[in-house]
């Protein structure tokens, strides 16, 4: 059957003066290249986009924030699962990561992670991710069991140990850790680190009993801390655990047990939790109340270098101070919401409501505490927490860790009230005294940071009729602003929308609940609900963002290194053991690389995967831009022999980024375009070829390199040779 286009092509070609044909991207590109002209360079992007007045496509930066977090969590989990599959050795039968890989690929669709699908379609994306996770979870458990039992890479098929994991740990639901340990029983926690460098991070697990102690794999007691689980968290836990698991929890934990895990690169450490005669010291709450009175007195929070000051009467941030580098700034955080415009006052031919795609506010309204609300401080040896019940649908916990120099803010938002028939878009603002002069910086897919200037575009004369929506940008990693003295950075745990609408201030949109469709194809309102325990409620979202202020030029180190830790959190697996039979694992701690080696601070390993033919797909990324950091924006080198210390590298091939062709062949076919070079044009640096003898990979700033490596399959000395004691 001939299409209408086919008919058009047929009759045009009959004329003879024009040759019409079905084109392709390559044909179009070749035609442009044949013009042999110089082309302008564009180094920024086209955000924010609007297709007409009042229709800025900046709402989808935040739409469906729970799904956005789920995709981010599964992406990090997938990275770790592939590593563990490689260390154990891929087998033809049994669980793999392939179903999760397919689900994550589908979730990258522009109507999936963007949050612009119908509700039942979004549910299907989440379902596919969960199915993929369950098979990857089995692979992770089996791999860890084989590795702690010291099985060889090829000889472990039926490990004895049964590891369990807790995908709902963020809402304090983790049945393996909630058992009341009987005498002689112990809970073993294996902590896996998917990053290429050693890290020390705080682990939080829910427990029932406070009479417990934490020990490392050598039997040394580890300093720990108990934090009470507040009733607001228990209510969310019970409701959402029932919704996701299908049955109500039979009991509730009383405390968060907190301890610091130190884990080698691409490896794991194990910790043992047992009943103790003396209880771990529980954090003592100190409570004061938010009022509108004088804020002359301050309360200090933080036992390490970082100190936060709160007004004793107002219960608000007032100051940030790092005594190590003497960085000090005023700091104030607040909540507000944008009332969603329903388009009812528009011309009937040009109605525009706020919806899944479009952010169209109709006024901004600050959120004030409802009456005399308590602010509670919990202090302890590892961290301090500040609990604030902002109102009936916003709860916030601010954490300051003794050994860290950033602020962690955990928010719980929802259900957003819609009783008045108006949709709302919740934001938080963090105000400092930094003189940013309309300028701020947002990441581009977690890689470059692009300069943004409020109400300004470099390429054209901008007319902004929506001051908020017209200045919103997608935030995948974070955003920051700076002046002549300091940098103020905020990192996020998922993709959200953000901006700087006031000098010295950064704003994040945390949640959206809307009652109208915006006419861009979804054909339903973005009004997410969850049903459980016989009732349906608007979606409650829990998440985190992180704050830090540095001296000018010092902020990139934290943004890049901690950004990797956010994306790749420590992976936890649990098993209960009888003290009489299993006092410790044969391999209690492990690193997959040379124990004396770690990746350079400016390099991340973003793929380590054994393929079906048993070759290894390996990707490295340089984390820094040119001139971003005085020490780390330089070429870096990775020693492959130390990355695979017990495996012989037989052959290595460099591929294109997507690993579908060899780089040598790709370079032969690459078109050499002429460019209208800007005044600051510099040749792009690249790492050199890999010497087959030295086997060292060079990476220039922002470079990503992809390789397929043929490794010998034997592991001569077994897993014990990889132990890092």
N, C-alpha and C positions, 0 to 999 in steps of 0.2 A: 504494500500500500504506500503510495507516494504521499509524503507530507506536503503541507502548503509551502514550506520552504523549498522542498524539492521541486515543486512546480515552478516557483519563482526562479530558481537557479536554471532550470531547463529553458525557460523562455528568454531569460536574459542572455544566456549563452547562444541562443539561436540568432540573436542580433549580430554577434560577432565582434562588437566594439569593446565589450567588457567580459572578462573571464570571472564568473562567480563560482565559488566552491565552499564546501563546508570547511571551516578553518579549525585551527587548534592553537593552544598557547605557543607551541614551538614555531608554527608557521608565522604567527603574529610577531614573535620575537625576532625571527630571522628577517622579516620585512623591515622592522625598525632598525635592526643592526645594519642592514644593507644601505640605509640612508647615509651612513658614514658621517654623522654629525656629533657634536658635543652635547651632552645632556646635563641638565641641572641636577645637583645633588640635594636630597632632602634627608636630614638626619634626625628630625623629630617625628612626631606622629600626627594623627588627625583628630585626636581627642580634644574636647568632647564633641560628639557628633550630634547634629540636629537636622531633621529633614524638613522642618518648617518652624515658624515662630511658635514658641511655647512647647516645642517637642524635642527636648534634649534627651538623647538616649543614654542617660546616666543613672537611671534607676536600677537597671539590670546588674550594675556593678555590685549591688547588695542583695538582689532578689534571691529568695530561698537560701538564706545564710546557713541553715542546717545541712542542706545538700552540698553546699560549697565546702563546708568543713568535712563532710563525709568523703568527698572526692579527695580532698587534701590528705586526710588521714590514711585512706587506702593507697594513695600514691606513695607515701612514705613507707607504709607497711610492705608494699610490693617491692620496693627497693631492697629492704632488709630481707624479705623472703627469698628473693633471687640470690642474694649473697649466701644465705644459709644453704640453699639448694646446691650451690657451687661447692661449698666447703664439705658438705656431706657426700656429694657426688650424685649427679642426676641418674635416675633409673627409668627404664622404659615403662614400668608399671607403677601404680601408686599415685598419690596426689602431686599436682604440679601447680605452677602459678599462671597457667595459660588462660583459665577461665577469668581470673581476676584481671589479667592483661587485656582480654577482650572487653570486659565490662568498663575498665578505665578508658579504653580507646573510644568506646561508644559515648562515655560520659563527657568526652571533649567536644562533642557536637555543639554547634553554636546555640542550640536551644536546650542544652542539657545543663552543664555546670553554670551556664549563664543565668539559669532560673526562669527562662522564658517559655517553658512548656506548660501544657495543661497539668493539673494535679495528678491525674491517673498515670500520665506519662512520667512525671517526676518520680512517682512511687515505683514505677517499673525500673527506672534507672537505679534507684536505691536497692531494689530487690536483686537486680543483676550484680551489683557490687557486693551485696551480702553473700550471694551464692558463690561468687569468686573468692570472697574472703574465707568462707568456710573450708574450701579445699586448700587454700594457701595456709590457713591455720593448721590443718593437719600436717602439711609439709613442714611448717616451722616446728611444730611439736616433735615430729619424728626426727628432724635434723638435729635439734638440740639434744634429744634423748641419745641419739647415736654419738654425738660429739662428747657429751659428758661421760658416756660409758666407755670412751676411748676406743670405739670401733674404727676400723680402717675405713677409708673413703668408699671402698667398693663392697665391703663385707657386712654392712649393717642393714638388716631387713626388718627385723622384729625386735626393736628395743624394748626393754622391760619397763622403763620409766614412762609414766603417762603425764605429760605436761599439759596444763590448762592455761588459757589466756582469758583476758577480760576486756572485750571490746566496749563495754559500757562503764569502764572505770571512771570516766569523766563525771558520771552521775552517782558515783560511790557504790555501784553495783558490781560486786566481784565475789561470787560465792566461794572460790577457793581460799580467799584470805579471811573470810568471815566465820570460819569454824573456830569454835572455842577449843584450843589445843589442850588435849589431855596430857598428863604426865607421860614422858617417854615419846611423845609425838613432836614433830617439828614441821614447820612450813619452810620449804626451800624456794627462794626466789632467784631465778636466773635472769640477769640483766644483759641484754645484747646491745652493742653500740655499732650502728651501721656507718659511722663516720670514719674517716681515715686518720684521725688523731685521737689521742687519749682524752677522755672527758670525765669530769666529776659533776654529777647532777643530783638533785634531790628527787627521791622516789617517794610517792605518796600512795598508800594502800589502805583501804578501810578494814578495821579490825573491831572485834567485839570486846575483848578483854584488855585491860591496861596492865596486867601483870605479865609482861612479856619483855624479852631482850632480843637484840639484833646482834648477830656475829658475822664476821666475814668467813671466807673459806678456810682460814687458818685457825679459827676459833677465837679470834680477838673480838672483844665486844665493841660495837660501833655506836657512837653517840646517836641518839634518836630523840624524837619528840612526839608527843601526842597532842592532837588538836580536836576539840569536840566537833562532831558533825551537827550542824545547826538544823533546827526543825524544818526550815524552808528547803534545805537540801533533801531531807528525808521525804518530804511531800513530793518533790519532783522525781526523786529516785523511784518511789513506789508507783507513781502514775506512768512514767515512761518505761520503766522496766516491764511493767504489765503490758504496755502497748507493743513493745518490741519483742519480748520473750514469749508472751502469750499466757503468762501466769503470774499471779501476784507474789512478791517476795514473802517468805514465811517469817523472816526476822529482819532486823535492821542493825547495822553496825553502830557503834557508839563513838568511835574515834577515827581520825586519820592518823595512821602511823607514818612518821616522816623520818627518813634517814638519807645520808649521802652515799651514793654508789659511785665508785671509781672504776672505770671500765677501759680496757685497752682498745686500741684502734681495730676495727673490723673484728671484734671479739666480744667475749662475755666474761662476767664475774658472777659468782654465786654468793648468796647471803642466806643465813639460817635464822629463822624466828622461832623461839621456843618460849614456853611458860617460864616466868621468873618469879623468884620469891619477893622481889621488890618491884613495885610498879615503875614504869617509865614516867618521868615527871610530866604531868599534863600542864598545858599552858594556862596560866591564871588570867581570867578575863578582867579587863578594866573598862568600865562603862561610863560614858558621859552622854549628854543629850544635845542634839541640835536645837538651837534656839536662835532667835533674832537679836540676841543681846550682844554685849561687847565681846570682841575677839582679841583682847589684849593678852590673855594667857595662852601659851602654846603647849602642846603635847608632842614629845619627840618619839619617833618610831624608827627602829633599825639599830642593831647592835654591832654592825660592821662599819665599813667606810661610808656607806650611804645612809644618810639621815633624811627623814621626811618630818616636816613640822605640820601639825594640824592645829587649828584654832580650838581651844578647849571648849568654848561656848558654841561656836558655829559648826564644828565637826567637819571642816573643809581643809583640803590641802592649802598650805600657805607658802611653804618653802621647800626647795630641794637643795641638799648640800652634800657634796662628796669631799670628805676630809682628806682623801689621798691626793687629789689634784686641785683641791680648793675651788672647785667649780660650784657656784652658788647661783640660784635663780628663784624668783618667785614662781609659784606654781599653783594653778587653780583649775579644778576639774568640775564640769557641770553637765547636766543632761537637758535636752530640749527635744521637741518633736516638731516636724513640719506637718501642717494640716494638708492632706492631699486634696488638690483641686479636682472637682468632678466634671469640670468643663461646662457646667450648666449655664454659665453666663456668656459663653462663646456664641458666635454666629453659628447657626445650625449647620452650615456647610463646613465649618472648621472647628468642630468640637474636639477638645483635647483634654483628657483626664490623665491623672497620674496612674500608672499601671506597671506591669511587669517590666516593660522596656523603659518607659518614659518617667522621669522624675519631674513632676510639676507641682511645686508647693504652693499653698495658698496661705502664707503666713507662717511664722515661727513662734513657738510658745515655750518658754522655760518651764522646767519641771521642778517644783519646789517640794521639799519634804512635807508629808501630811502630818501636821501636828508635831508633838514632841517625840521625835524619833531617836532611839538610842544608837550611839556609835560605840562599838565594842572593840577593844584592842586585846589581842592574844599575843603574849610574848614568850619566847623560848630560845634555846641555845642555837637553833638552826635558822629560824626565821620568825618574823613578827607579822601578824595579820591584823588588818583593820576591817571590821565588818560594818556595813552601812545598809540599812533597810531604807532605801530612798523613798519608795512608796509601795503600794500593794502589788505592783507588777515589775519593780526594778530592785534587784538586790546586788550588792557589789562587795567584793573582797579584794583588798589591796595587800600585796605581799612584798616584804623587803627581806631578802635573804642575807644572812651574815657574810657569806663568801661571794656574793654577787654585787654588781654595781648598777643594776637596773631595777625598775619597779615593775612588778607583774600585777595587772589588774584583771580580775575575773568578774565577768558580769553575767547576770541571769535576767533576761528580759522577756516578759510575756506572762500570760496572753495580753497583747496590746488591746486596750479597751476600745470598743467600737459602738458603745451604747448610744452615742449621740449621732450615729449614722455617718460618721466621717472617718475615713482612713487616716492612718498616722505613720510617719516615718521617723523612727527614733535615732537620734544622734547624740554623741558625746563630744564635748569640746574641752581641750586642755590648753590653758593660757599660760604663757611664760612672759618674761620681760625681754625676750630677744627681739631686736629691731630688724624684722625681715623685709620690710619695704616691698610688700606685695609679692615677694618671690618665695617659692618653695620647690621641693623636688620630690617626684614620685617615681617608683620603679617601673620598668618596662618588662613585664613577664619575669620579674625577679632578677633581672640581669642589669641592664643599664639603669642609671637614674637620670631622668629627664628634667630639665629646668622648666618650671611653670611660672608664669606671671599672671596675676589676677587681672581679668578683663582685658587680656592682651594675647594676640597671636602674631608671630613673627612674619607669617606669609601673607596676611591680609588685614585690612582695617576692620576690626571686630566690633560689632554692635551687640551688646549683651542685653537681652530683655528679661532674662531670668538670672539674677545675680548669684543665686545658690547653684541651681542646676547647670548653668552655663560655665561654672568653674569647678565642677566635680570631675574626678579622674579615677580610673581603676587602680586599686592598691592591692598588689599581690604579695609583696614582701613588706613594704613599709613606705614611709614618707618622712621627710625632714625639712627643717628650715635652719637658717644660720644668719649670723651677723659677723662683725669683725672680731668677736671674742669667742662665741660658743656655737655649738650645734645642738639642736633639739630633735631627737629621733623617736618615732613610734613605729614598732613592728607589729604585724598582725598574724593571727593563726589561720586565716583563710582570706580569700579575695573579698574585698569590700570596696565601697566607694568612699572617697575622702577628699579633703580640700584644706585650704587655708583662706578663710573668708575674712579674717581679721588679722592684722599684723601681730606676729608673736603667738598665734593660735593655730593649732591643728584640729581638724574635725573629722570624725569617722561616723559613717552611718552603720548602725549595728543591726537593725531589724526593720522590716516593712510589713504592714498589714493594710491592704487596700480593698475597696468595695466596688471599684469600677474597672472596666477594661479600657486599655489605652488605644485600641484600634490598630494594633500592629500584628495581629494574627493569632494571638493566644485565645481570644474570644471567651475569656472568663477572668474574673477578678483574682488578684493575688491575695487570697484569703486562706492561708494554710491552717488546717485544723488537725488535731490528733484525738482519736477516740479510744477510751479505756475506762474500765471500772464503771460502765454504764453511762458515761457522759462524754461529750465532745467539747473540746476547748480549743481556742486559738493556740497556735504553736508557741511554745516557750523555747527560747534560744539561749544556750550557755556558750560562752567563749572567753577568749583572753586577748589582751594586747599588752605591749611592753613599752616602757618609757625609759629613756636615758638622755642625759645632757652631758656633753663632752666639751672639752676645749676645741677650738677651731682646728680642723684637720685630723682630729682623733676619732671621730664618730664612725668612720667607715670600718674600722677593725671590729667594732661591736656589731654593726649592721650585717656585715658579711659572715662573721664566724657564728654569732648567735642565730642569725637567720637560718643557717644550716641546721642548728640544733632544734629550731622550731619545726622545720620540715621533716627532720629525722629524729623524732623523740626516741628515748630508750625503749626498747621492746622488752616487755616483762612476761615471763612464763613461770608458772607455779606448780609445785608438786608437794604432796604431803608424804613424809617418810616416817618409818618406825625407827626410833633411835637405836634399837638393838641390832638392826640389820644394815642400815645404810647411814653410817655416821658422816660420810662425806662422799662426793663423787670422785671417781678415779681421775677425772679431768675437771677440777672445779673452776679453773679460769683458763681462758684461751684467747689467742690472737692469731688470725689467719696470715699475718705477715711476719717479717723478721721482728722478734721482740724488741730489738733496739732501734727500730725504724718507725717512722710515721710520715704521712704525707706532709708536704710543706703547708704552712698556715694559709697560703693563698690558693690551694688546689683542693677540689672536692672530687671524689669518685662518684659519678652519677649512674653508672651501670657496671655491674659485675654479674654476668649471667652465663651459665653453661648452656650452649645451644644443643640442638638435637644430635648433631654430629660430634658432640663432645669438645668442640672448640669453645673458646671463651670470648664473649663480647665484652669489651672494656671501653668505658668512656671516662675521660677526665675533663673537668671544667676549671679554668682560671676564674677566680671569684671577683677580681678587681678590674676596674677600668683604668685606662691610662691616666696617670697623675691623681688618682683617687686617694692614694695613701703613699707617703714618702718612702716607706720601706717595702710595702707589699705589692705595689703596682709595677713590679719588675718581672722578668722572665723567671719561671720556676722549672725545676727539673724533678722528674719522678723516676726512681730507680726500679725498673721492673724486676730485676733479679732479687731485690729485697722485698718486693711486693709478693713474689711467689718463691719463697726461700727453699722449699722442698720439692719444687716442680721444675723440670727442665723445659725451657722455652725452645721449642723446635723451630717455630716459624711465626713471624708476625707480619700482618698486612694492615696498612692504614686504609680506612674506608671513608666515604662521605659521612656527613652528620647522621643521616638516616640509615646508614649501613647497607645501602642497596647497590653500591658500586665502589670499586677501588679508587682511592684518591688520585693515583697516578693517571688512570684513564679519565677521570673526571676533569683533571687539570688540562688534559689535552683538548677536551671538548669545550672548555670554558671560553666564553666570548670575552674579548678584551674591549670594553666599552670606553669611549672617550667621555670625559667628564669635565664640566665647567668647575674647575677646582676652586674652592673657597680660599680666602686669604690665609687661613690657618691649616690648610691641608697638609697632612703628614702621611707618609707611606704606612700602611697597616702592617704591624709586626706579626710574624708567624714563627712558630717553633720549627726547628730544622728537622730534616729526615732522621729517622731512628736508625742508629748504627746497629747492625745485627750482632755485633760482638759486645759493645758496651750496654746496649739495651736501656738507654736513658731517653725518656720522653720530655721534650721541652714544650712549655706552654707560655705564650705571650698573654698580656692582659686581655681578658674577655674571650680568650680562645677556648673552643671545645674541640677535642680530638677523639676520634673513634677508631678502635682497632679490633681485629679478630686475631686471637692468639691460639696457636696449636701447642698445647702443653702435654708433657708426658703424664700418663695417668697414674703412675705409681707414687705412693707416699711411703718411702722406705722405712721410716721410723714410727709410723702410726701417728695418732693424734697427740701423743705425749710429747713429741718433738715440737709441737706448736704451743706448748704450755708457756704461759707468762706468769711466773711465780714471784 
